[in-house]
Amino acid sequence: MTYYTDPACPYSWAAEPALRRLQVEFAEGVSITYVMGGLAREFRRPLETMRHVMDAAAESGMPTDPRLWLDAPPTSSYPACQAVKAAAEQGLDGPYLRVVREGFMVDRLKLDTADALIDAARRVPGIDVERFAIDLRSHAIVEAFGADLERTRAAGREGEPRVPFPSFEVRGDGGEVHWLYDSTDPARLRQIALDAGGEPQPLPDALAAVRGFARIATPEVAAVCDRPGPLAAAELWRLAAEWQVRPERALTGELWSAA
C-alpha cells in the first residue's frame, strides 16, 4: 500500500484510527510505502491551519492541542517530510512519522528545524540518531523528498494539482489498483484492503491494543478493537483503574500507554 500524506496534515492525524486498524488486522499482509506530499512549503495562515486541526478533531475524535498554531506555528512542513525520508533509510519511517505527527497535533512541538527533528528521532525505538542526523542533512534526502513531491503530483486526479491527503493506493496480488482518496474512515480503508485480497486476522482486546503501540488514542482503540467509542473509553478507564494502562491528557482527549 502507498500512503500519500504529510506529517503536519490534520486529516492524516484523523486517519490514524483507520491506519492502525489496517496494520493490526492485516499485519504482515500489508506493507506500507509512505509518500511525503509537502503540505506547506510555508504556513502563511496558521490560524486557518488551526481551524483545520479543530475540524479534523471534531470529525474523528482524535485528541489535539491546536494552541501550537497560536503560540509558535511551524514555518513549513517540508523539513518534517525530509526527516521522515531520513528515517526511511533505517526502515523506520512509519514509527518516526507517528512521533512527528503527535508532535504537531498533540505535543505542541515546532518541528521545523534539524535540531527539533533530531530530538524527535530520540523517541523512536531502535533508531540510530547519529546516522539519522547525517542522513537528514544529505543531498540524497532532498532528492528523495523531491521524488515524493513528483509522485504526489502525478497521482492527482484530473484537475487537481496533487493527490489529496490522506489518500491510499492499494495493489492487489494480481496487480489491480484500488484507490481511497481523501478519507479517514476505517471501514472504507478496511474494505479496500479486503478488495485487494487482504486476509484479516483476529482483533485484540483493549489492553493488547495499548500494549501494541507506544501511544494510542481512544478512537484508535475503538477502531483497532472494533468497539463503539463509548465502550472503548469505558474499557480503557477500567484498565487505568487497575493500573494496567496510563492516560495522558491532551486538550481534547487522551493518549494511552501501557502502565
Buried (B, 14 or more C-beta within 10 A) or exposed (E): BBBBBBBBBBBBBBBBBBBBBBBBBBEEBBEBBBBBBBBBEEBEEBEEBBBBBBEBBEEBBBBBBBEBBEEEBBBBBBBBBBBBBBBBBBEBBBBBBBBBBBBBBBBBBBBBEBEBBBBBBEBBEEBBEEEBBEBBEBEEBBEBBEEBBEBBBEBBEEEEEBBBBBBBBBBBEEEEEBBBBBBBBBEEBBBBBBEBBBEBEEBBEBBEBBBBBBBBBBBBBBBBBBBEBEEBBEBBBEBBEEEBBBBBEBEBBBBBBBE
